[in-house]
């Protein structure tokens, strides 16, 4: 693992978005992006069904889905 430094992140959907959050990016060698529980809480997302990619913004009452993204 390698610490890359401070970044600002937000989640953007066509009808909603989170606030900007400063966090530390870490390179793990994985081909997917992983976020920890603290970042998920800060950007106000709730994981509904992690295996199938269902999630939502906290308090919104809308279940959203996402396909995995892979990076080289």
PQR file with spaces between the fields and no chain letter, atoms N, CA, C, O and H, PARSE charges and radii, in Angstrom:
ATOM       1  N    UNK     1       0.838   -1.172    0.000 -0.4000 1.5000
ATOM       2  CA   UNK     1       0.000    0.000    0.000 -0.0000 2.0000
ATOM       3  C    UNK     1       0.889    1.243    0.000  0.5500 1.7000
ATOM       4  O    UNK     1       1.996    1.256    0.539 -0.5500 1.4000
ATOM       5  N    UNK     2       0.346    2.292   -0.635 -0.4000 1.5000
ATOM       6  CA   UNK     2       1.099    3.543   -0.695 -0.0000 2.0000
ATOM       7  C    UNK     2       0.140    4.717   -0.494  0.5500 1.7000
ATOM       8  O    UNK     2      -0.875    4.820   -1.183 -0.5500 1.4000
ATOM       9  H    UNK     2      -0.553    2.282   -1.073  0.4000 1.0000
ATOM      10  N    UNK     3       0.457    5.579    0.428 -0.4000 1.5000
ATOM      11  CA   UNK     3      -0.358    6.770    0.678 -0.0000 2.0000
ATOM      12  C    UNK     3      -0.114    7.777   -0.442  0.5500 1.7000
ATOM      13  O    UNK     3       1.029    8.146   -0.712 -0.5500 1.4000
ATOM      14  H    UNK     3       1.281    5.496    0.988  0.4000 1.0000
ATOM      15  N    UNK     4      -1.192    8.221   -1.092 -0.4000 1.5000
ATOM      16  CA   UNK     4      -1.070    9.151   -2.215 -0.0000 2.0000
ATOM      17  C    UNK     4      -1.262   10.601   -1.806  0.5500 1.7000
ATOM      18  O    UNK     4      -0.775   11.505   -2.485 -0.5500 1.4000
ATOM      19  H    UNK     4      -2.120    7.922   -0.873  0.4000 1.0000
ATOM      20  N    UNK     5      -1.957   10.832   -0.716 -0.4000 1.5000
ATOM      21  CA   UNK     5      -2.153   12.197   -0.253 -0.0000 2.0000
ATOM      22  C    UNK     5      -3.615   12.557   -0.091  0.5500 1.7000
ATOM      23  O    UNK     5      -4.501   11.712   -0.229 -0.5500 1.4000
ATOM      24  H    UNK     5      -2.353   10.098   -0.165  0.4000 1.0000
ATOM      25  N    UNK     6      -3.851   13.814    0.202 -0.4000 1.5000
ATOM      26  CA   UNK     6      -5.209   14.303    0.456 -0.0000 2.0000
ATOM      27  C    UNK     6      -5.914   14.584   -0.864  0.5500 1.7000
ATOM      28  O    UNK     6      -5.343   15.179   -1.777 -0.5500 1.4000
ATOM      29  H    UNK     6      -3.132   14.500    0.314  0.4000 1.0000
ATOM      30  N    UNK     7      -7.165   14.145   -0.944 -0.4000 1.5000
ATOM      31  CA   UNK     7      -8.017   14.400   -2.106 -0.0000 2.0000
ATOM      32  C    UNK     7      -9.381   14.872   -1.603  0.5500 1.7000
ATOM      33  O    UNK     7      -9.727   14.671   -0.439 -0.5500 1.4000
ATOM      34  H    UNK     7      -7.629   13.662   -0.202  0.4000 1.0000
ATOM      35  N    UNK     8     -10.138   15.493   -2.479 -0.4000 1.5000
ATOM      36  CA   UNK     8     -11.514   15.860   -2.172 -0.0000 2.0000
ATOM      37  C    UNK     8     -12.423   15.006   -3.048  0.5500 1.7000
ATOM      38  O    UNK     8     -12.205   14.887   -4.253 -0.5500 1.4000
ATOM      39  H    UNK     8      -9.857   15.657   -3.425  0.4000 1.0000
ATOM      40  N    UNK     9     -13.448   14.411   -2.431 -0.4000 1.5000
ATOM      41  CA   UNK     9     -14.350   13.524   -3.159 -0.0000 2.0000
ATOM      42  C    UNK     9     -15.802   13.918   -2.883  0.5500 1.7000
ATOM      43  O    UNK     9     -16.117   14.524   -1.859 -0.5500 1.4000
ATOM      44  H    UNK     9     -13.625   14.508   -1.451  0.4000 1.0000
ATOM      45  N    UNK    10     -16.673   13.558   -3.825 -0.4000 1.5000
ATOM      46  CA   UNK    10     -18.106   13.691   -3.637 -0.0000 2.0000
ATOM      47  C    UNK    10     -18.778   12.658   -4.527  0.5500 1.7000
ATOM      48  O    UNK    10     -18.181   12.181   -5.492 -0.5500 1.4000
ATOM      49  H    UNK    10     -16.417   13.065   -4.657  0.4000 1.0000
ATOM      50  N    UNK    11     -20.011   12.315   -4.205 -0.4000 1.5000
ATOM      51  CA   UNK    11     -20.807   11.397   -5.014 -0.0000 2.0000
ATOM      52  C    UNK    11     -21.813   12.243   -5.781  0.5500 1.7000
ATOM      53  O    UNK    11     -22.512   13.070   -5.195 -0.5500 1.4000
ATOM      54  H    UNK    11     -20.496   12.703   -3.421  0.4000 1.0000
ATOM      55  N    UNK    12     -21.887   12.036   -7.104 -0.4000 1.5000
ATOM      56  CA   UNK    12     -22.799   12.807   -7.944 -0.0000 2.0000
ATOM      57  C    UNK    12     -23.729   11.863   -8.688  0.5500 1.7000
ATOM      58  O    UNK    12     -23.282   10.946   -9.376 -0.5500 1.4000
ATOM      59  H    UNK    12     -21.320   11.364   -7.581  0.4000 1.0000
ATOM      60  N    UNK    13     -25.020   12.097   -8.542 -0.4000 1.5000
ATOM      61  CA   UNK    13     -26.068   11.392   -9.267 -0.0000 2.0000
ATOM      62  C    UNK    13     -26.859   12.453  -10.034  0.5500 1.7000
ATOM      63  O    UNK    13     -26.789   13.629   -9.678 -0.5500 1.4000
ATOM      64  H    UNK    13     -25.383   12.842   -7.982  0.4000 1.0000
ATOM      65  N    UNK    14     -27.602   12.081  -11.066 -0.4000 1.5000
ATOM      66  CA   UNK    14     -28.335   13.085  -11.839 -0.0000 2.0000
ATOM      67  C    UNK    14     -29.286   13.943  -10.999  0.5500 1.7000
ATOM      68  O    UNK    14     -29.506   15.110  -11.323 -0.5500 1.4000
ATOM      69  H    UNK    14     -27.658   11.125  -11.356  0.4000 1.0000
ATOM      70  N    UNK    15     -29.845   13.387   -9.937 -0.4000 1.5000
ATOM      71  CA   UNK    15     -30.838   14.116   -9.148 -0.0000 2.0000
ATOM      72  C    UNK    15     -30.374   14.478   -7.736  0.5500 1.7000
ATOM      73  O    UNK    15     -31.153   15.037   -6.963 -0.5500 1.4000
ATOM      74  H    UNK    15     -29.666   12.439   -9.674  0.4000 1.0000
ATOM      75  N    UNK    16     -29.139   14.177   -7.388 -0.4000 1.5000
ATOM      76  CA   UNK    16     -28.664   14.446   -6.027 -0.0000 2.0000
ATOM      77  C    UNK    16     -27.150   14.338   -5.986  0.5500 1.7000
ATOM      78  O    UNK    16     -26.532   13.761   -6.881 -0.5500 1.4000
ATOM      79  H    UNK    16     -28.506   13.723   -8.015  0.4000 1.0000
ATOM      80  N    UNK    17     -26.562   14.893   -4.947 -0.4000 1.5000
ATOM      81  CA   UNK    17     -25.120   14.752   -4.760 -0.0000 2.0000
ATOM      82  C    UNK    17     -24.779   14.922   -3.288  0.5500 1.7000
ATOM      83  O    UNK    17     -25.542   15.509   -2.520 -0.5500 1.4000
ATOM      84  H    UNK    17     -27.064   15.362   -4.220  0.4000 1.0000
ATOM      85  N    UNK    18     -23.613   14.395   -2.910 -0.4000 1.5000
ATOM      86  CA   UNK    18     -23.118   14.562   -1.549 -0.0000 2.0000
ATOM      87  C    UNK    18     -22.352   15.874   -1.465  0.5500 1.7000
ATOM      88  O    UNK    18     -22.193   16.580   -2.461 -0.5500 1.4000
ATOM      89  H    UNK    18     -22.994   13.918   -3.534  0.4000 1.0000
ATOM      90  N    UNK    19     -21.888   16.183   -0.284 -0.4000 1.5000
ATOM      91  CA   UNK    19     -21.028   17.350   -0.121 -0.0000 2.0000
ATOM      92  C    UNK    19     -19.589   16.928   -0.416  0.5500 1.7000
ATOM      93  O    UNK    19     -19.284   15.735   -0.434 -0.5500 1.4000
ATOM      94  H    UNK    19     -22.018   15.610    0.525  0.4000 1.0000
ATOM      95  N    UNK    20     -18.710   17.891   -0.646 -0.4000 1.5000
ATOM      96  CA   UNK    20     -17.290   17.610   -0.804 -0.0000 2.0000
ATOM      97  C    UNK    20     -16.706   17.185    0.539  0.5500 1.7000
ATOM      98  O    UNK    20     -17.026   17.769    1.575 -0.5500 1.4000
ATOM      99  H    UNK    20     -18.958   18.860   -0.632  0.4000 1.0000
ATOM     100  N    UNK    21     -15.849   16.167    0.516 -0.4000 1.5000
ATOM     101  CA   UNK    21     -15.196   15.661    1.722 -0.0000 2.0000
ATOM     102  C    UNK    21     -13.708   15.490    1.430  0.5500 1.7000
ATOM     103  O    UNK    21     -13.328   14.939    0.397 -0.5500 1.4000
ATOM     104  H    UNK    21     -15.589   15.693   -0.326  0.4000 1.0000
ATOM     105  N    UNK    22     -12.879   15.961    2.341 -0.4000 1.5000
ATOM     106  CA   UNK    22     -11.421   15.757    2.222 -0.0000 2.0000
ATOM     107  C    UNK    22     -11.069   14.436    2.886  0.5500 1.7000
ATOM     108  O    UNK    22     -11.523   14.138    3.991 -0.5500 1.4000
ATOM     109  H    UNK    22     -13.188   16.409    3.180  0.4000 1.0000
ATOM     110  N    UNK    23     -10.253   13.651    2.196 -0.4000 1.5000
ATOM     111  CA   UNK    23      -9.841   12.352    2.725 -0.0000 2.0000
ATOM     112  C    UNK    23      -8.452   12.029    2.197  0.5500 1.7000
ATOM     113  O    UNK    23      -7.909   12.772    1.380 -0.5500 1.4000
ATOM     114  H    UNK    23      -9.884   13.893    1.298  0.4000 1.0000
ATOM     115  N    UNK    24      -7.888   10.949    2.648 -0.4000 1.5000
ATOM     116  CA   UNK    24      -6.561   10.532    2.200 -0.0000 2.0000
ATOM     117  C    UNK    24      -6.712    9.352    1.247  0.5500 1.7000
ATOM     118  O    UNK    24      -7.331    8.344    1.589 -0.5500 1.4000
ATOM     119  H    UNK    24      -8.330   10.345    3.311  0.4000 1.0000
ATOM     120  N    UNK    25      -6.150    9.482    0.064 -0.4000 1.5000
ATOM     121  CA   UNK    25      -6.173    8.398   -0.916 -0.0000 2.0000
ATOM     122  C    UNK    25      -5.003    7.457   -0.655  0.5500 1.7000
ATOM     123  O    UNK    25      -3.883    7.890   -0.386 -0.5500 1.4000
ATOM     124  H    UNK    25      -5.647   10.300   -0.214  0.4000 1.0000
ATOM     125  N    UNK    26      -5.289    6.159   -0.741 -0.4000 1.5000
ATOM     126  CA   UNK    26      -4.271    5.132   -0.541 -0.0000 2.0000
ATOM     127  C    UNK    26      -4.332    4.168   -1.713  0.5500 1.7000
ATOM     128  O    UNK    26      -5.405    3.669   -2.052 -0.5500 1.4000
ATOM     129  H    UNK    26      -6.199    5.807   -0.960  0.4000 1.0000
ATOM     130  N    UNK    27      -3.193    3.903   -2.334 -0.4000 1.5000
ATOM     131  CA   UNK    27      -3.110    2.938   -3.420 -0.0000 2.0000
ATOM     132  C    UNK    27      -2.897    1.551   -2.829  0.5500 1.7000
ATOM     133  O    UNK    27      -1.938    1.322   -2.092 -0.5500 1.4000
ATOM     134  H    UNK    27      -2.321    4.309   -2.059  0.4000 1.0000
ATOM     135  N    UNK    28      -3.812    0.613   -3.162 -0.4000 1.5000
ATOM     136  CA   UNK    28      -3.715   -0.737   -2.616 -0.0000 2.0000
ATOM     137  C    UNK    28      -3.290   -1.771   -3.649  0.5500 1.7000
ATOM     138  O    UNK    28      -2.972   -2.907   -3.299 -0.5500 1.4000
ATOM     139  H    UNK    28      -4.592    0.799   -3.761  0.4000 1.0000
ATOM     140  N    UNK    29      -3.284   -1.381   -4.926 -0.4000 1.5000
ATOM     141  CA   UNK    29      -2.990   -2.327   -5.982 -0.0000 2.0000
ATOM     142  C    UNK    29      -4.229   -3.006   -6.519  0.5500 1.7000
ATOM     143  O    UNK    29      -4.148   -3.736   -7.508 -0.5500 1.4000
ATOM     144  H    UNK    29      -3.542   -0.458   -5.211  0.4000 1.0000
ATOM     145  N    UNK    30      -5.387   -2.785   -5.889 -0.4000 1.5000
ATOM     146  CA   UNK    30      -6.645   -3.382   -6.348 -0.0000 2.0000
ATOM     147  C    UNK    30      -7.129   -2.663   -7.603  0.5500 1.7000
ATOM     148  O    UNK    30      -6.778   -1.507   -7.839 -0.5500 1.4000
ATOM     149  H    UNK    30      -5.453   -2.192   -5.086  0.4000 1.0000
ATOM     150  N    UNK    31      -7.934   -3.353   -8.404 -0.4000 1.5000
ATOM     151  CA   UNK    31      -8.453   -2.752   -9.634 -0.0000 2.0000
ATOM     152  C    UNK    31      -9.789   -2.050   -9.418  0.5500 1.7000
ATOM     153  O    UNK    31     -10.401   -1.584  -10.378 -0.5500 1.4000
ATOM     154  H    UNK    31      -8.218   -4.292   -8.213  0.4000 1.0000
ATOM     155  N    UNK    32     -10.246   -1.969   -8.178 -0.4000 1.5000
ATOM     156  CA   UNK    32     -11.478   -1.259   -7.858 -0.0000 2.0000
ATOM     157  C    UNK    32     -11.197   -0.204   -6.794  0.5500 1.7000
ATOM     158  O    UNK    32     -10.193   -0.262   -6.084 -0.5500 1.4000
ATOM     159  H    UNK    32      -9.748   -2.348   -7.398  0.4000 1.0000
ATOM     160  N    UNK    33     -12.095    0.745   -6.702 -0.4000 1.5000
ATOM     161  CA   UNK    33     -11.974    1.772   -5.674 -0.0000 2.0000
ATOM     162  C    UNK    33     -12.716    1.304   -4.438  0.5500 1.7000
ATOM     163  O    UNK    33     -13.870    0.883   -4.520 -0.5500 1.4000
ATOM     164  H    UNK    33     -12.911    0.792   -7.278  0.4000 1.0000
ATOM     165  N    UNK    34     -12.064    1.377   -3.310 -0.4000 1.5000
ATOM     166  CA   UNK    34     -12.663    0.989   -2.036 -0.0000 2.0000
ATOM     167  C    UNK    34     -12.772    2.205   -1.149  0.5500 1.7000
ATOM     168  O    UNK    34     -11.871    3.043   -1.119 -0.5500 1.4000
ATOM     169  H    UNK    34     -11.126    1.719   -3.244  0.4000 1.0000
ATOM     170  N    UNK    35     -13.887    2.308   -0.416 -0.4000 1.5000
ATOM     171  CA   UNK    35     -13.993    3.373    0.573 -0.0000 2.0000
ATOM     172  C    UNK    35     -14.253    2.730    1.928  0.5500 1.7000
ATOM     173  O    UNK    35     -14.867    1.667    2.019 -0.5500 1.4000
ATOM     174  H    UNK    35     -14.620    1.627   -0.440  0.4000 1.0000
ATOM     175  N    UNK    36     -13.780    3.384    2.965 -0.4000 1.5000
ATOM     176  CA   UNK    36     -13.995    2.821    4.291 -0.0000 2.0000
ATOM     177  C    UNK    36     -15.300    3.348    4.896  0.5500 1.7000
ATOM     178  O    UNK    36     -15.961    4.210    4.316 -0.5500 1.4000
ATOM     179  H    UNK    36     -13.281    4.247    2.890  0.4000 1.0000
ATOM     180  N    UNK    37     -15.652    2.828    6.046 -0.4000 1.5000
ATOM     181  CA   UNK    37     -16.912    3.203    6.686 -0.0000 2.0000
ATOM     182  C    UNK    37     -16.961    4.671    7.068  0.5500 1.7000
ATOM     183  O    UNK    37     -18.027    5.283    7.012 -0.5500 1.4000
ATOM     184  H    UNK    37     -15.115    2.128    6.517  0.4000 1.0000
ATOM     185  N    UNK    38     -15.835    5.248    7.453 -0.4000 1.5000
ATOM     186  CA   UNK    38     -15.826    6.666    7.822 -0.0000 2.0000
ATOM     187  C    UNK    38     -16.111    7.561    6.627  0.5500 1.7000
ATOM     188  O    UNK    38     -16.863    8.528    6.754 -0.5500 1.4000
ATOM     189  H    UNK    38     -14.969    4.751    7.498  0.4000 1.0000
ATOM     190  N    UNK    39     -15.531    7.265    5.470 -0.4000 1.5000
ATOM     191  CA   UNK    39     -15.795    8.061    4.279 -0.0000 2.0000
ATOM     192  C    UNK    39     -17.241    7.889    3.837  0.5500 1.7000
ATOM     193  O    UNK    39     -17.891    8.867    3.468 -0.5500 1.4000
ATOM     194  H    UNK    39     -14.920    6.480    5.366  0.4000 1.0000
ATOM     195  N    UNK    40     -17.755    6.667    3.869 -0.4000 1.5000
ATOM     196  CA   UNK    40     -19.160    6.442    3.506 -0.0000 2.0000
ATOM     197  C    UNK    40     -20.081    7.278    4.382  0.5500 1.7000
ATOM     198  O    UNK    40     -21.054    7.852    3.894 -0.5500 1.4000
ATOM     199  H    UNK    40     -17.227    5.873    4.169  0.4000 1.0000
ATOM     200  N    UNK    41     -19.781    7.347    5.660 -0.4000 1.5000
ATOM     201  CA   UNK    41     -20.589    8.159    6.569 -0.0000 2.0000
ATOM     202  C    UNK    41     -20.478    9.645    6.244  0.5500 1.7000
ATOM     203  O    UNK    41     -21.482   10.357    6.267 -0.5500 1.4000
ATOM     204  H    UNK    41     -18.990    6.881    6.057  0.4000 1.0000
ATOM     205  N    UNK    42     -19.278   10.118    5.945 -0.4000 1.5000
ATOM     206  CA   UNK    42     -19.067   11.533    5.635 -0.0000 2.0000
ATOM     207  C    UNK    42     -19.772   11.964    4.346  0.5500 1.7000
ATOM     208  O    UNK    42     -20.285   13.081    4.274 -0.5500 1.4000
ATOM     209  H    UNK    42     -18.462    9.539    5.927  0.4000 1.0000
ATOM     210  N    UNK    43     -19.806   11.108    3.339 -0.4000 1.5000
ATOM     211  CA   UNK    43     -20.496   11.457    2.087 -0.0000 2.0000
ATOM     212  C    UNK    43     -21.957   11.026    2.112  0.5500 1.7000
ATOM     213  O    UNK    43     -22.662   11.098    1.106 -0.5500 1.4000
ATOM     214  H    UNK    43     -19.390   10.200    3.397  0.4000 1.0000
ATOM     215  N    UNK    44     -22.392   10.579    3.281 -0.4000 1.5000
ATOM     216  CA   UNK    44     -23.789   10.266    3.574 -0.0000 2.0000
ATOM     217  C    UNK    44     -24.402    9.219    2.648  0.5500 1.7000
ATOM     218  O    UNK    44     -25.512    9.393    2.145 -0.5500 1.4000
ATOM     219  H    UNK    44     -21.820   10.521    4.099  0.4000 1.0000
ATOM     220  N    UNK    45     -23.659    8.124    2.429 -0.4000 1.5000
ATOM     221  CA   UNK    45     -24.246    7.018    1.683 -0.0000 2.0000
ATOM     222  C    UNK    45     -24.496    5.852    2.629  0.5500 1.7000
ATOM     223  O    UNK    45     -23.767    5.639    3.599 -0.5500 1.4000
ATOM     224  H    UNK    45     -22.757    7.983    2.838  0.4000 1.0000
ATOM     225  N    UNK    46     -25.536    5.115    2.320 -0.4000 1.5000
ATOM     226  CA   UNK    46     -25.872    3.902    3.061 -0.0000 2.0000
ATOM     227  C    UNK    46     -25.834    2.734    2.096  0.5500 1.7000
ATOM     228  O    UNK    46     -26.468    2.768    1.041 -0.5500 1.4000
ATOM     229  H    UNK    46     -26.127    5.288    1.532  0.4000 1.0000
ATOM     230  N    UNK    47     -25.100    1.714    2.454 -0.4000 1.5000
ATOM     231  CA   UNK    47     -25.026    0.510    1.642 -0.0000 2.0000
ATOM     232  C    UNK    47     -26.219   -0.362    2.004  0.5500 1.7000
ATOM     233  O    UNK    47     -26.396   -0.732    3.165 -0.5500 1.4000
ATOM     234  H    UNK    47     -24.585    1.687    3.311  0.4000 1.0000
ATOM     235  N    UNK    48     -27.034   -0.689    1.010 -0.4000 1.5000
ATOM     236  CA   UNK    48     -28.224   -1.502    1.234 -0.0000 2.0000
ATOM     237  C    UNK    48     -27.903   -2.972    1.028  0.5500 1.7000
ATOM     238  O    UNK    48     -28.181   -3.803    1.893 -0.5500 1.4000
ATOM     239  H    UNK    48     -26.890   -0.389    0.067  0.4000 1.0000
ATOM     240  N    UNK    49     -27.321   -3.290   -0.114 -0.4000 1.5000
ATOM     241  CA   UNK    49     -26.916   -4.666   -0.431 -0.0000 2.0000
ATOM     242  C    UNK    49     -25.576   -4.605   -1.148  0.5500 1.7000
ATOM     243  O    UNK    49     -25.537   -4.424   -2.365 -0.5500 1.4000
ATOM     244  H    UNK    49     -27.095   -2.615   -0.817  0.4000 1.0000
ATOM     245  N    UNK    50     -24.483   -4.753   -0.417 -0.4000 1.5000
ATOM     246  CA   UNK    50     -23.166   -4.550   -1.019 -0.0000 2.0000
ATOM     247  C    UNK    50     -22.836   -5.514   -2.149  0.5500 1.7000
ATOM     248  O    UNK    50     -22.155   -5.133   -3.101 -0.5500 1.4000
ATOM     249  H    UNK    50     -24.515   -4.901    0.571  0.4000 1.0000
ATOM     250  N    UNK    51     -23.297   -6.729   -2.066 -0.4000 1.5000
ATOM     251  CA   UNK    51     -22.977   -7.711   -3.104 -0.0000 2.0000
ATOM     252  C    UNK    51     -23.624   -7.418   -4.442  0.5500 1.7000
ATOM     253  O    UNK    51     -23.100   -7.806   -5.486 -0.5500 1.4000
ATOM     254  H    UNK    51     -23.851   -7.038   -1.293  0.4000 1.0000
ATOM     255  N    UNK    52     -24.761   -6.736   -4.419 -0.4000 1.5000
ATOM     256  CA   UNK    52     -25.459   -6.421   -5.667 -0.0000 2.0000
ATOM     257  C    UNK    52     -25.377   -4.939   -6.020  0.5500 1.7000
ATOM     258  O    UNK    52     -25.975   -4.509   -7.006 -0.5500 1.4000
ATOM     259  H    UNK    52     -25.187   -6.421   -3.571  0.4000 1.0000
ATOM     260  N    UNK    53     -24.653   -4.160   -5.239 -0.4000 1.5000
ATOM     261  CA   UNK    53     -24.420   -2.754   -5.567 -0.0000 2.0000
ATOM     262  C    UNK    53     -25.577   -1.822   -5.266  0.5500 1.7000
ATOM     263  O    UNK    53     -25.704   -0.774   -5.899 -0.5500 1.4000
ATOM     264  H    UNK    53     -24.168   -4.510   -4.437  0.4000 1.0000
ATOM     265  N    UNK    54     -26.430   -2.185   -4.306 -0.4000 1.5000
ATOM     266  CA   UNK    54     -27.549   -1.308   -3.958 -0.0000 2.0000
ATOM     267  C    UNK    54     -27.151   -0.383   -2.814  0.5500 1.7000
ATOM     268  O    UNK    54     -26.583   -0.822   -1.815 -0.5500 1.4000
ATOM     269  H    UNK    54     -26.328   -3.037   -3.792  0.4000 1.0000
ATOM     270  N    UNK    55     -27.459    0.906   -2.974 -0.4000 1.5000
ATOM     271  CA   UNK    55     -27.081    1.911   -1.991 -0.0000 2.0000
ATOM     272  C    UNK    55     -28.046    3.083   -2.090  0.5500 1.7000
ATOM     273  O    UNK    55     -28.895    3.122   -2.980 -0.5500 1.4000
ATOM     274  H    UNK    55     -27.921    1.263   -3.787  0.4000 1.0000
ATOM     275  N    UNK    56     -27.915    4.039   -1.174 -0.4000 1.5000
ATOM     276  CA   UNK    56     -28.716    5.254   -1.226 -0.0000 2.0000
ATOM     277  C    UNK    56     -28.076    6.343   -0.398  0.5500 1.7000
ATOM     278  O    UNK    56     -27.204    6.077    0.429 -0.5500 1.4000
ATOM     279  H    UNK    56     -27.226    4.007   -0.451  0.4000 1.0000
ATOM     280  N    UNK    57     -28.516    7.584   -0.625 -0.4000 1.5000
ATOM     281  CA   UNK    57     -28.086    8.683    0.233 -0.0000 2.0000
ATOM     282  C    UNK    57     -28.876    8.604    1.531  0.5500 1.7000
ATOM     283  O    UNK    57     -30.071    8.307    1.512 -0.5500 1.4000
ATOM     284  H    UNK    57     -29.224    7.800   -1.297  0.4000 1.0000
ATOM     285  N    UNK    58     -28.228    8.866    2.646 -0.4000 1.5000
ATOM     286  CA   UNK    58     -28.864    8.781    3.958 -0.0000 2.0000
ATOM     287  C    UNK    58     -30.122    9.644    4.015  0.5500 1.7000
ATOM     288  O    UNK    58     -30.110   10.815    3.636 -0.5500 1.4000
ATOM     289  H    UNK    58     -27.258    9.107    2.661  0.4000 1.0000
ATOM     290  N    UNK    59     -31.221    9.031    4.503 -0.4000 1.5000
ATOM     291  CA   UNK    59     -32.466    9.738    4.698 -0.0000 2.0000
ATOM     292  C    UNK    59     -33.267   10.017    3.451  0.5500 1.7000
ATOM     293  O    UNK    59     -34.346   10.603    3.536 -0.5500 1.4000
ATOM     294  H    UNK    59     -31.231    8.080    4.811  0.4000 1.0000
ATOM     295  N    UNK    60     -32.778    9.618    2.303 -0.4000 1.5000
ATOM     296  CA   UNK    60     -33.436    9.918    1.034 -0.0000 2.0000
ATOM     297  C    UNK    60     -34.605    8.976    0.744  0.5500 1.7000
ATOM     298  O    UNK    60     -35.607    9.386    0.157 -0.5500 1.4000
ATOM     299  H    UNK    60     -31.901    9.142    2.234  0.4000 1.0000
ATOM     300  N    UNK    61     -34.474    7.717    1.155 -0.4000 1.5000
ATOM     301  CA   UNK    61     -35.527    6.749    0.888 -0.0000 2.0000
ATOM     302  C    UNK    61     -35.532    6.199   -0.524  0.5500 1.7000
ATOM     303  O    UNK    61     -36.496    5.550   -0.929 -0.5500 1.4000
ATOM     304  H    UNK    61     -33.660    7.384    1.631  0.4000 1.0000
ATOM     305  N    UNK    62     -34.470    6.448   -1.286 -0.4000 1.5000
ATOM     306  CA   UNK    62     -34.355    5.944   -2.660 -0.0000 2.0000
ATOM     307  C    UNK    62     -33.219    4.934   -2.690  0.5500 1.7000
ATOM     308  O    UNK    62     -32.115    5.214   -2.221 -0.5500 1.4000
ATOM     309  H    UNK    62     -33.686    6.975   -0.958  0.4000 1.0000
ATOM     310  N    UNK    63     -33.495    3.751   -3.246 -0.4000 1.5000
ATOM     311  CA   UNK    63     -32.442    2.750   -3.403 -0.0000 2.0000
ATOM     312  C    UNK    63     -31.883    2.884   -4.811  0.5500 1.7000
ATOM     313  O    UNK    63     -32.619    2.832   -5.796 -0.5500 1.4000
ATOM     314  H    UNK    63     -34.392    3.524   -3.627  0.4000 1.0000
ATOM     315  N    UNK    64     -30.594    3.053   -4.886 -0.4000 1.5000
ATOM     316  CA   UNK    64     -29.891    3.230   -6.166 -0.0000 2.0000
ATOM     317  C    UNK    64     -29.036    1.994   -6.433  0.5500 1.7000
ATOM     318  O    UNK    64     -28.750    1.220   -5.520 -0.5500 1.4000
ATOM     319  H    UNK    64     -29.996    3.096   -4.086  0.4000 1.0000
ATOM     320  N    UNK    65     -28.637    1.819   -7.669 -0.4000 1.5000
ATOM     321  CA   UNK    65     -27.759    0.695   -7.993 -0.0000 2.0000
ATOM     322  C    UNK    65     -26.548    1.211   -8.757  0.5500 1.7000
ATOM     323  O    UNK    65     -26.588    2.265   -9.392 -0.5500 1.4000
ATOM     324  H    UNK    65     -28.870    2.448   -8.411  0.4000 1.0000
ATOM     325  N    UNK    66     -25.487    0.449   -8.677 -0.4000 1.5000
ATOM     326  CA   UNK    66     -24.261    0.810   -9.378 -0.0000 2.0000
ATOM     327  C    UNK    66     -23.584   -0.461   -9.864  0.5500 1.7000
ATOM     328  O    UNK    66     -23.556   -1.476   -9.168 -0.5500 1.4000
ATOM     329  H    UNK    66     -25.454   -0.407   -8.161  0.4000 1.0000
ATOM     330  N    UNK    67     -23.046   -0.387  -11.059 -0.4000 1.5000
ATOM     331  CA   UNK    67     -22.223   -1.470  -11.594 -0.0000 2.0000
ATOM     332  C    UNK    67     -20.790   -1.229  -11.164  0.5500 1.7000
ATOM     333  O    UNK    67     -20.369   -0.075  -11.078 -0.5500 1.4000
ATOM     334  H    UNK    67     -23.069    0.438  -11.625  0.4000 1.0000
ATOM     335  N    UNK    68     -20.031   -2.273  -10.893 -0.4000 1.5000
ATOM     336  CA   UNK    68     -18.633   -2.070  -10.507 -0.0000 2.0000
ATOM     337  C    UNK    68     -17.834   -1.418  -11.623  0.5500 1.7000
ATOM     338  O    UNK    68     -18.085   -1.651  -12.806 -0.5500 1.4000
ATOM     339  H    UNK    68     -20.373   -3.210  -10.963  0.4000 1.0000
ATOM     340  N    UNK    69     -16.874   -0.601  -11.230 -0.4000 1.5000
ATOM     341  CA   UNK    69     -15.921    0.014  -12.171 -0.0000 2.0000
ATOM     342  C    UNK    69     -14.546   -0.543  -11.874  0.5500 1.7000
ATOM     343  O    UNK    69     -14.163   -0.672  -10.711 -0.5500 1.4000
ATOM     344  H    UNK    69     -16.671   -0.411  -10.269  0.4000 1.0000
ATOM     345  N    UNK    70     -13.809   -0.868  -12.902 -0.4000 1.5000
ATOM     346  CA   UNK    70     -12.467   -1.420  -12.736 -0.0000 2.0000
ATOM     347  C    UNK    70     -11.464   -0.496  -13.410  0.5500 1.7000
ATOM     348  O    UNK    70     -11.734    0.059  -14.475 -0.5500 1.4000
ATOM     349  H    UNK    70     -14.121   -0.763  -13.846  0.4000 1.0000
ATOM     350  N    UNK    71     -10.313   -0.337  -12.787 -0.4000 1.5000
ATOM     351  CA   UNK    71      -9.302    0.561  -13.277 -0.0000 2.0000
ATOM     352  C    UNK    71      -7.980   -0.177  -13.411  0.5500 1.7000
ATOM     353  O    UNK    71      -7.663   -1.051  -12.604 -0.5500 1.4000
ATOM     354  H    UNK    71     -10.092   -0.788  -11.922  0.4000 1.0000
ATOM     355  N    UNK    72      -7.218    0.174  -14.423 -0.4000 1.5000
ATOM     356  CA   UNK    72      -5.898   -0.444  -14.634 -0.0000 2.0000
ATOM     357  C    UNK    72      -4.809    0.460  -14.136  0.5500 1.7000
ATOM     358  O    UNK    72      -3.630    0.115  -14.226 -0.5500 1.4000
ATOM     359  H    UNK    72      -7.476    0.884  -15.079  0.4000 1.0000
